[in-house]
Amino acid sequence: MPNVWTEDDTEKLIALYGQYQCLWNPFHPEFNNKSLRYEAYKKIKNFINIPGLTICDCINRIVNVKKEYCYELSKIAAAISYEKLYVPKVKWFKRMHMLFFPYMPLSHNNFRKVCNKNSI
């Protein structure tokens, strides 16, 4: 289990995660298929090839990245309310944005217009 995920490790994890729609696309027919999701995470873990890494480590990192992504969105919204520009500093933000933003709950869709306009 890595104590600290590097940005490169996190980017690799997100890139691999993005290849398996059953993990992140709620409209995918296999989204609720637990065994398929488990197999996808298993493949991701094996491909990352970090000694001691577990499937739970991968899942926990994705959960934390989703939280960080939402926090970055809130920073963008706060900056906009003050007519400022905030650009997330984490390398993986754009990749996460492409994966998750189209599936955000409606309460978060007020970011859609701004994010698309500013090409985040």
C-alpha positions as protocol buffer text, in pm:
chain_id: "A"
residue {
  index: 1
  type: MET
  ca { x: 0 y: 0 z: 0 }
}
residue {
  index: 2
  type: PRO
  ca { x: 156 y: 329 z: -102 }
}
residue {
  index: 3
  type: ASN
  ca { x: 165 y: 573 z: 187 }
}
residue {
  index: 4
  type: VAL
  ca { x: 166 y: 865 z: -51 }
}
residue {
  index: 5
  type: TRP
  ca { x: 31 y: 862 z: -404 }
}
residue {
  index: 6
  type: THR
  ca { x: 245 y: 1071 z: -636 }
}
residue {
  index: 7
  type: GLU
  ca { x: 69 y: 1285 z: -895 }
}
residue {
  index: 8
  type: ASP
  ca { x: 207 y: 1053 z: -1163 }
}
residue {
  index: 9
  type: ASP
  ca { x: 67 y: 746 z: -985 }
}
residue {
  index: 10
  type: THR
  ca { x: -267 y: 921 z: -943 }
}
residue {
  index: 11
  type: GLU
  ca { x: -274 y: 1022 z: -1310 }
}
residue {
  index: 12
  type: LYS
  ca { x: -199 y: 666 z: -1413 }
}
residue {
  index: 13
  type: LEU
  ca { x: -476 y: 540 z: -1184 }
}
residue {
  index: 14
  type: ILE
  ca { x: -728 y: 787 z: -1329 }
}
residue {
  index: 15
  type: ALA
  ca { x: -627 y: 704 z: -1688 }
}
residue {
  index: 16
  type: LEU
  ca { x: -680 y: 334 z: -1620 }
}
residue {
  index: 17
  type: TYR
  ca { x: -1002 y: 401 z: -1428 }
}
residue {
  index: 18
  type: GLY
  ca { x: -1132 y: 596 z: -1727 }
}
residue {
  index: 19
  type: GLN
  ca { x: -1092 y: 291 z: -1950 }
}
residue {
  index: 20
  type: TYR
  ca { x: -1357 y: 101 z: -1753 }
}
residue {
  index: 21
  type: GLN
  ca { x: -1693 y: 274 z: -1795 }
}
residue {
  index: 22
  type: CYS
  ca { x: -1852 y: 22 z: -1561 }
}
residue {
  index: 23
  type: LEU
  ca { x: -1665 y: 201 z: -1279 }
}
residue {
  index: 24
  type: TRP
  ca { x: -1764 y: 562 z: -1346 }
}
residue {
  index: 25
  type: ASN
  ca { x: -2052 y: 585 z: -1596 }
}
residue {
  index: 26
  type: PRO
  ca { x: -2383 y: 541 z: -1410 }
}
residue {
  index: 27
  type: PHE
  ca { x: -2559 y: 482 z: -1743 }
}
residue {
  index: 28
  type: HIS
  ca { x: -2333 y: 194 z: -1844 }
}
residue {
  index: 29
  type: PRO
  ca { x: -2529 y: -135 z: -1846 }
}
residue {
  index: 30
  type: GLU
  ca { x: -2267 y: -302 z: -1621 }
}
residue {
  index: 31
  type: PHE
  ca { x: -2236 y: -15 z: -1372 }
}
residue {
  index: 32
  type: ASN
  ca { x: -2402 y: -220 z: -1096 }
}
residue {
  index: 33
  type: ASN
  ca { x: -2225 y: -546 z: -1181 }
}
residue {
  index: 34
  type: LYS
  ca { x: -2006 y: -594 z: -873 }
}
residue {
  index: 35
  type: SER
  ca { x: -1801 y: -882 z: -1014 }
}
residue {
  index: 36
  type: LEU
  ca { x: -1721 y: -691 z: -1333 }
}
residue {
  index: 37
  type: ARG
  ca { x: -1627 y: -383 z: -1131 }
}
residue {
  index: 38
  type: TYR
  ca { x: -1404 y: -597 z: -909 }
}
residue {
  index: 39
  type: GLU
  ca { x: -1230 y: -742 z: -1216 }
}
residue {
  index: 40
  type: ALA
  ca { x: -1177 y: -392 z: -1355 }
}
residue {
  index: 41
  type: TYR
  ca { x: -1017 y: -275 z: -1030 }
}
residue {
  index: 42
  type: LYS
  ca { x: -806 y: -591 z: -1023 }
}
residue {
  index: 43
  type: LYS
  ca { x: -674 y: -515 z: -1373 }
}
residue {
  index: 44
  type: ILE
  ca { x: -601 y: -156 z: -1271 }
}
residue {
  index: 45
  type: LYS
  ca { x: -412 y: -269 z: -959 }
}
residue {
  index: 46
  type: ASN
  ca { x: -208 y: -519 z: -1159 }
}
residue {
  index: 47
  type: PHE
  ca { x: -126 y: -267 z: -1432 }
}
residue {
  index: 48
  type: ILE
  ca { x: -12 y: -1 z: -1185 }
}
residue {
  index: 49
  type: ASN
  ca { x: 221 y: -262 z: -1038 }
}
residue {
  index: 50
  type: ILE
  ca { x: 312 y: -91 z: -710 }
}
residue {
  index: 51
  type: PRO
  ca { x: 440 y: -344 z: -455 }
}
residue {
  index: 52
  type: GLY
  ca { x: 188 y: -396 z: -176 }
}
residue {
  index: 53
  type: LEU
  ca { x: -90 y: -209 z: -357 }
}
residue {
  index: 54
  type: THR
  ca { x: -436 y: -353 z: -298 }
}
residue {
  index: 55
  type: ILE
  ca { x: -766 y: -313 z: -477 }
}
residue {
  index: 56
  type: CYS
  ca { x: -893 y: -128 z: -169 }
}
residue {
  index: 57
  type: ASP
  ca { x: -603 y: 117 z: -201 }
}
residue {
  index: 58
  type: CYS
  ca { x: -707 y: 191 z: -559 }
}
residue {
  index: 59
  type: ILE
  ca { x: -1072 y: 234 z: -462 }
}
residue {
  index: 60
  type: ASN
  ca { x: -983 y: 459 z: -168 }
}
residue {
  index: 61
  type: ARG
  ca { x: -760 y: 674 z: -387 }
}
residue {
  index: 62
  type: ILE
  ca { x: -1039 y: 715 z: -644 }
}
residue {
  index: 63
  type: VAL
  ca { x: -1282 y: 811 z: -365 }
}
residue {
  index: 64
  type: ASN
  ca { x: -1035 y: 1070 z: -237 }
}
residue {
  index: 65
  type: VAL
  ca { x: -967 y: 1206 z: -585 }
}
residue {
  index: 66
  type: LYS
  ca { x: -1342 y: 1247 z: -641 }
}
residue {
  index: 67
  type: LYS
  ca { x: -1360 y: 1448 z: -318 }
}
residue {
  index: 68
  type: GLU
  ca { x: -1061 y: 1658 z: -423 }
}
residue {
  index: 69
  type: TYR
  ca { x: -1221 y: 1711 z: -764 }
}
residue {
  index: 70
  type: CYS
  ca { x: -1542 y: 1841 z: -604 }
}
residue {
  index: 71
  type: TYR
  ca { x: -1336 y: 2065 z: -375 }
}
residue {
  index: 72
  type: GLU
  ca { x: -1158 y: 2207 z: -680 }
}
residue {
  index: 73
  type: LEU
  ca { x: -1498 y: 2273 z: -842 }
}
residue {
  index: 74
  type: SER
  ca { x: -1606 y: 2462 z: -531 }
}
residue {
  index: 75
  type: LYS
  ca { x: -1290 y: 2674 z: -551 }
}
residue {
  index: 76
  type: ILE
  ca { x: -1371 y: 2753 z: -914 }
}
residue {
  index: 77
  type: ALA
  ca { x: -1726 y: 2853 z: -818 }
}
residue {
  index: 78
  type: ALA
  ca { x: -1601 y: 3069 z: -531 }
}
residue {
  index: 79
  type: ALA
  ca { x: -1353 y: 3244 z: -759 }
}
residue {
  index: 80
  type: ILE
  ca { x: -1625 y: 3306 z: -1017 }
}
residue {
  index: 81
  type: SER
  ca { x: -1851 y: 3463 z: -755 }
}
residue {
  index: 82
  type: TYR
  ca { x: -1570 y: 3713 z: -691 }
}
residue {
  index: 83
  type: GLU
  ca { x: -1509 y: 3758 z: -1064 }
}
residue {
  index: 84
  type: LYS
  ca { x: -1171 y: 3589 z: -1031 }
}
residue {
  index: 85
  type: LEU
  ca { x: -1016 y: 3299 z: -1216 }
}
residue {
  index: 86
  type: TYR
  ca { x: -906 y: 2986 z: -1035 }
}
residue {
  index: 87
  type: VAL
  ca { x: -715 y: 2720 z: -1224 }
}
residue {
  index: 88
  type: PRO
  ca { x: -671 y: 2389 z: -1040 }
}
residue {
  index: 89
  type: LYS
  ca { x: -307 y: 2301 z: -983 }
}
residue {
  index: 90
  type: VAL
  ca { x: -342 y: 1923 z: -975 }
}
residue {
  index: 91
  type: LYS
  ca { x: -234 y: 1758 z: -1301 }
}
residue {
  index: 92
  type: TRP
  ca { x: -524 y: 1514 z: -1304 }
}
residue {
  index: 93
  type: PHE
  ca { x: -806 y: 1770 z: -1285 }
}
residue {
  index: 94
  type: LYS
  ca { x: -881 y: 1789 z: -1659 }
}
residue {
  index: 95
  type: ARG
  ca { x: -894 y: 1411 z: -1694 }
}
residue {
  index: 96
  type: MET
  ca { x: -1130 y: 1383 z: -1395 }
}
residue {
  index: 97
  type: HIS
  ca { x: -1337 y: 1669 z: -1529 }
}
residue {
  index: 98
  type: MET
  ca { x: -1390 y: 1488 z: -1860 }
}
residue {
  index: 99
  type: LEU
  ca { x: -1493 y: 1171 z: -1676 }
}
residue {
  index: 100
  type: PHE
  ca { x: -1714 y: 1305 z: -1400 }
}
residue {
  index: 101
  type: PHE
  ca { x: -1857 y: 1641 z: -1496 }
}
residue {
  index: 102
  type: PRO
  ca { x: -2116 y: 1508 z: -1742 }
}
residue {
  index: 103
  type: TYR
  ca { x: -2251 y: 1284 z: -1465 }
}
residue {
  index: 104
  type: MET
  ca { x: -2254 y: 1535 z: -1180 }
}
residue {
  index: 105
  type: PRO
  ca { x: -2586 y: 1579 z: -994 }
}
residue {
  index: 106
  type: LEU
  ca { x: -2797 y: 1869 z: -1119 }
}
residue {
  index: 107
  type: SER
  ca { x: -2704 y: 2083 z: -818 }
}
residue {
  index: 108
  type: HIS
  ca { x: -2349 y: 2091 z: -956 }
}
residue {
  index: 109
  type: ASN
  ca { x: -2444 y: 2161 z: -1317 }
}
residue {
  index: 110
  type: ASN
  ca { x: -2425 y: 2537 z: -1261 }
}
residue {
  index: 111
  type: PHE
  ca { x: -2050 y: 2479 z: -1318 }
}
residue {
  index: 112
  type: ARG
  ca { x: -2119 y: 2340 z: -1667 }
}
residue {
  index: 113
  type: LYS
  ca { x: -2162 y: 2674 z: -1841 }
}
residue {
  index: 114
  type: VAL
  ca { x: -1856 y: 2831 z: -1680 }
}
residue {
  index: 115
  type: CYS
  ca { x: -1635 y: 2525 z: -1717 }
}
residue {
  index: 116
  type: ASN
  ca { x: -1718 y: 2481 z: -2085 }
}
residue {
  index: 117
  type: LYS
  ca { x: -1678 y: 2853 z: -2150 }
}
residue {
  index: 118
  type: ASN
  ca { x: -1335 y: 2864 z: -1986 }
}
residue {
  index: 119
  type: SER
  ca { x: -1221 y: 2531 z: -2140 }
}
residue {
  index: 120
  type: ILE
  ca { x: -1117 y: 2388 z: -1806 }
}
